[in-house]
Amino acid sequence: MTEEKKYDDTNWKEEILSSIEFNQSKFASKLLKDGAKSYMQSIYLGYLYTRWKKLKGYDKYDPKPNEGQCQSSFLEFESKVSQQ
């Protein structure tokens, strides 16, 4: 199930290319225009997208990270195992 996005990110690459805030390199410009050709380039493209979201304030819509509600300490685990 996909959630409906609360923002429009259809032309984020064009916004980065025309933005002065990014001040990207020639490599980043070529990558945004031509797309990723390798795994590492796709990681860098994801970094640019995340940075764009942060500058626009869209990162507040990202899901919240796990705060550890399903974690327990090793001592708790050890005590449960020794009780059995």
N, C-alpha and C positions, 0 to 999 in steps of 0.2 A: 504494500500500500504506500503510495506516495502522497505526501502532504502538499497542499497548495502553498506556493511560496508567497510571502508577504511583500516581496519586492520584485522588480523586473531586472533580470540580469542577462537579457538577450544580447545586448551589445556592449558588454563590459570590456571587451578587447579594444573596441574603438574608443571608448572613454579613456582607457589607459593611454592609448597612443596619442590622443589629443590633450592629455593632461600634463600640466607643468609640475604638479605635485610629485609625480612618479620619477621624473628625470631618469628614465631608463636608458640602458646601454644599447648599442647597436645589436648585440645578441638578443636582448629582450624584445626589441622592435621587430627583428626578423622572426623570432619565435611567435610573437603575437600575430604577425601577418601570415606566416606560412604554416604554423602549427607545429606540434612536437613530432620529432622523427625517432626519438629514443625514449627509454624509460626515464633517464635523468632529466631530459628536457620536459617530459610531462610532469615530473615532480616540481620543477622550477615554474612551470605554467600554473600549477596548483598553488604554489606560493604567491604568484602574482595575483591570482584570483582571490586568495584569502586576504592579501594586503589591500586589494581594491574594496572588498567587503568591509574591512576594518575602517578604511578611510571614509566610506559612505555611511558607516554606522549600522550596517546590516548584520554585523556579527552578533548583535544582541538576540537575533532570531535563531541562532544555532542551538542545538540541544545541550542541555546541561550535563556536565560530566558526572560520573559516578563518584559520590562522596564517601564511599567505603561502607555503605550500609550492609553489604553482603560479606564483609571481611571480618575475620576474627584473628586473634593472636595465636602464635604457635603454642603458647602455654595453655590456652583454652583447649586447643585441639589435643594436646598431650594429656591433659587431665581427663578429657572425655574418653580417649582411647584406653587409658589405664583403668578407668572405671569398668570397662566392659569385660 
